[in-house]
Amino acid sequence: MKLTDKELVEKCIKKNPKAQKLLYDTYSPKLFAICLRYARDREDAQDIFQEAFIKAFDQIHKYNFQGALGAWLRKLFINVALNYYRYDKTTLSTDIQTIEISQTPLQIEELTNKELLETISKLPDRQRMIFNMIEIEGYSYQEAAELLGENQSTLRGLNYKAKKNLQELLTQQI
């Protein structure tokens, strides 16, 4: 069954099981990869993935055909992953905001994607989320700050710490 995104969405809105399966089969590999990047482990990734697909099918009627369906799904999955690890903002240490930000080169050339994902998954939740949003997903600090309700300097500090911790973890591996 070959359908345009518009036809596929319209059939999914009507709860057509073949269309829902096609949507799942088409997008699940890339979406599960997103879940793996944001999750602590594979089990959490599976939980996020399942929760996000349920939400996608429940909210597919909200897709407005502006931009690609895959991009809409990607954003939804990222939001579900972020909500899965919703954090307590009161635990933020004030010294994070005063860290001098510098570019830390990461030595990742020798690692496979799987090894890199496993290393990223070892980062603390907030650092992992911010690192994924900024460095992998390509969100700007402003976009991430608006989405998370944080200020940009806090996110810069968290991303710096994530890079520093990732560098230490990678140094131990290499």
Buried (B, 14 or more C-beta within 10 A) or exposed (E): EEBEBEEBBBBBBEEBEEBBEBBBEBBBEEBBBBBBBBBBEBEBBBBBBEBBBEBBBEEBEEBEEEEEBEEBBBBBBBEBBBEBBEEEEEEBEEEBEEBEEEEEEBEBEEBEEEEBBBBBBEBBBBBBBBBBBBBEBEBEBEBBBEBBEBEBBBBBBBBBBBBBBBBEBBEEEE
